[in-house]
């Protein structure tokens, strides 16, 4: 690590959002360019910087700063330059010269400890004095905070995130409980907060540390879909993480329950620990499920048989008995679930239900969990469908980001149809049902055999398993769908049967290859040449590579690097940005990998106006439009319409998406799906993962790998156990009605 000391002569560039700065530093050995996140670097300041020399192709040699510490200016020239930098209101170069001429090397001490003396300077009165002192104090406060954080090993980039969150309370909050950082600051997890705490000398058995470890484990379980953890399992895993006595963890669990952070309850002979929001959500959802399913409904005066005959005649179709049952039950019940695989007529049922309600003059709303699923629902029904967040008017309010519709302001509709319901986690279902009043008919449509939601809970399956709600299972494949081997094989796989492969003039193929490196090369060639040349498909918009895993030669990390190099290669003038292990380039396919409810987007309308909104969600796909090093921003176009600007410090929310995991593809549909079929952990090589992957394809599935691993996946009907208790709570709630 190299060290330089000197005076900042000039700020060449500063991003005011994240404080990325380019500055000229005057040292004893001449001028140097320094770059990095430097929130309190200002002209005239004496600083000590640590970093590494780098070479920029345009700007030449410069130091990438990792640590910057202020040094009190030791010369009148330095003090004068610092005061005249524009940092202090009403102190320009002339006033700065007067102040330094009057007080000399004592200037900064005078401003800090005896500011009244500034009124000795011509032109500085009481009002100006107040503003000068306030600005000087704020700069000192920021400087003090950043020095404190750097001494704990926190980089300036994270330091600014922390300061923006806590402000002048930063030092006090961190000294009291450094583990709060892992709860409030994106990018700081428990392990990083634990290192900070150790740098502060926090004891290993500190209550804050134990509580932080418990919260970390609960969040890890939630990321794997669980709404609770068996208490003994939680204690054992937390003890392994933080290496403290189990009795101390048990005491902390008791204290956290008293404070309402967690909820502890008994299920049969086992004690369960819930993160409090999940417990409340399960309780609320169970109550609303029973309320909606048992609500008294206004009668819909319609001759269903006549309407069905009309639709059959107009569409040239014939409804199957199960489809008719689904339509009738949606009219007669407050809550109905319609579940079935591809080609079983779910869309036809939705269109028929919409028509019946609209012909009666009743209001209908359609929604889905993701933007892509909502867009597909709009295309197949001809009626606008919204994301659930947009339907519930999710936006910034006084208390922060919140849903505009809830119990106090419910959704005003007679019928609500939700597609891709298997993707809904317990928290989103809770917020949805809050806005649905008894008397509204709610139809949940989804494929319960797909992978469950990415978020915590097993909502669709639990509601079905409760046996309280009317469920219509669609199993018959319709004649037009029977022509598709994708549909036929999806149902065969779901039944545990092996697929029919490589049928002539069909749409489901296996290219056999046993070498994982060659599998990667074949997939790249399929995307770049073979499929575009033979089928006329676009490798960016029509083809999606899905993999069960992230690592290895057949994982998405290596596949993305290969595909980026071939489909969007480096070129002169094409902007790119390296962030950690991820290289982003203009034109790249990218995916949002976590919910960000406050990200602003805008849609340019044909009439020249712009629609604006907030929220980009886990799984949303887009293309990089621009990278601006000057502003530290990257621009992405999502769903071919929503334009979003990211600061560079937000790029950990994006990843390349030429290849993505099957889990991340849920709710999406693509013309062509390519999947590597090779060895991986048994928990990933499962039947429902394979089933979910191939059902993302509309026109063509190409599997590349070994048939023995394909058979292994089909034989492995292991469905990962999710700790959730919604089904039990629904049955319990029923006894109270």
C-alpha positions, 0 to 999 in steps of 0.5 A: 500500500502506497502513502502520499501526503499533500494539499488538495489543489483542485477537485477535477470531478465529484459525484455528489451522490456517492462522493466518487472524486477525482482530485489533484494532490500537491506533494513534495514530489510534485502533483499527483492525480488521486481517485476514489470515494473521498467525501471530505476531500476539499481544495486546500485540505492537507490529507494523507492518502493510502492506495495503489497506482493504476493506469487509466487509458485516457487519464494516465497514471493515478492513485486509487485511494482506499484510505484518506485521512485529513491533516490539519493545514500547517501553513497559512497558504493551506488554511486560506485555500481550504477556506476559499474552496467554496465549502463555507458559505459567505467565505470566498477568496477575499474573505478567506485572505482577510481571515487568515491575514488577521488570525494566521495559523490560529484561524481554524482554532478561532473558527472552532473555539472562539467564532465570535471573533470572526465579527472582527472581519469586515463584512461578517455580521451575526447572520453570516457568522451563524451560517459559517459556524454551522457549515464548519461544524458539519464538515468537522462532523463528517470528517470525524465520522469518516476518520472513525469509520476508516479506523474500523476498516470501513471503506469510504464508499461504505462510510458514506452509506453509513453516514447518509443513514445515521448522520451525526448519530453515526459514531454513537450508534456504532459504538452502542451496537455495531451489529446494527450495520448488518440490518440497515446498510446494504452490503454489510452482512453479519460477518463484516459487522462482526469484524468491525465489532472486533476492531472495536473490542466488543466481547465475543459474548456481547448481547448485541453480538449474540442477537446479531448472530441470531438475526443473521441465521434467521435471515439466512433461513428466510433466504432459503424460503423458511418462515420459522426455524426449530428452536434447537436447530437455530441455537445449534447453528448460531452457536457454530457461527459465533462460538458462544455457549448455547445457554447464552443464545437461549437467553438472548432468544427469550429477550428478543421475544420479549422485545417483539423482534421474534416470536416463539411458539409450540407446534406439537412437541417442537418449539419454533422461532419466527422472525416477527414479520413472518409470524404476523404475515402467516396469521393474517394470511390464514385469517383472510383466506378463511374470511374470503373463502367463507364470505357471503357473495352477491349472486352473479345472475348468469346462465353459465352454460349459455355463456360457455356455449357462446365462447365455444362457438366464437373461439372454435373450442370445446371446454373440458369438464374441469375447465367448466368446473373452474369457471363455475367455482370462480363464480360461486366461491370467494376464493378459488385456486386453479392449478395445472401444468402447461397446455391445460387451458388455464389462459382459456379459463381466465378469458372466460371468467373475465368475459362472464363478469364483464358482461354482468357489468362487474369490475375485473382486475388482473395481476401477477408477481413480476413485470414479465408475468403481468406483461404475458398475462396482458398479451394472452387475455387482451386486458391490462394486467399489473404487477401486484406492487403496482396494483396495490399502489406501492410508492413512497409515503411519509413513513417510507415505501408502503402499499397505498391499498390495505384494510383502510383503503381496499381494492375496489373490484368485484373480481381479482385474478392473480396469475403465477401464484406459485411465485408469491411469498408470505409477505407479498401475499399478506399485503395483497390480502390486506387489500382484498375485502370479503365479498370480492372474488379472488382467483389464484392461478398457478402451477403448484408443481413448479419451484416455490417462491424465491421469498419465504413461505410456501404459500400456494401449496400451503393453501391447497394443503389446508383443504379449506379452499376450493381447488380445481386441478387441471390435468388434461392436455388439449389437442393443440398443445399435444403437438408440442413436445415441450408440453408433452415432456413437461407432463411426463417429467412431472409424473416421473417419466422420461421425456421423448427426445429428438423427435423429428420436426419437434421442439424438444432436443438433447445434444449429448456431451459428457465434457462440461467444458465442451457443454459450455462451448456448445451452448455458446455456439447454439446462442451465437450461430446455430439457433439464430441461423436455423430458426431465425431467433435473436440471441438477446431477446429470444434465447435464455440459458438456464442452469441449476447452479451458479458455479462450475463449467456449467454454472451461470458465472462461467456461462455468462462470461463466455456468452458476453465475450461472444455475443457482446464482445469488447470493442473500441468505444463501447463503454464498460465497468468492472465492479468486483467480479462482474464486468458490465458492458453497454448492450449486456443483458442484465438482471435485478437480483434483489427487490429495490422498492425505491429505484425510480424508473421512467417510460417515454410515451409516444406523445412525448410525456413520461410515466414515472414510478418506483420499484425494480424487483428480483428477477426483472430483466433488462439491457444496459443502455449507457455507462457514464464514468463521469457521473458514476451512473449506469442506465438499464432498460427493463421490459423494453420500456422502463429506463432506470439509472443506477449509481455505481455503488448500486451495481451489486444489485445487477448481474449478467443474465445471458445465463441465469438460474432456473430459480430466477427465471420463475414467472418468465417465458422465453421463445427458446430455453437452453439448459446444461444437464450435468453433475451438480449437488443433489439438492439442485438436480431435482425433478421440479427444478427441471420441470420449472426450467423447461416450462419457461420455453414457448417454442423450443427446448435444447438440453445439452449434456448427459442423459444419465443426469437428465434421468437422475433429475427426473428420479430425484423427486426431492422437494426441499423441506420449507419450514412454514406453518400456513396450512396448519394456521388456516385449519386452526383459523377455520375452527374460530369462524 
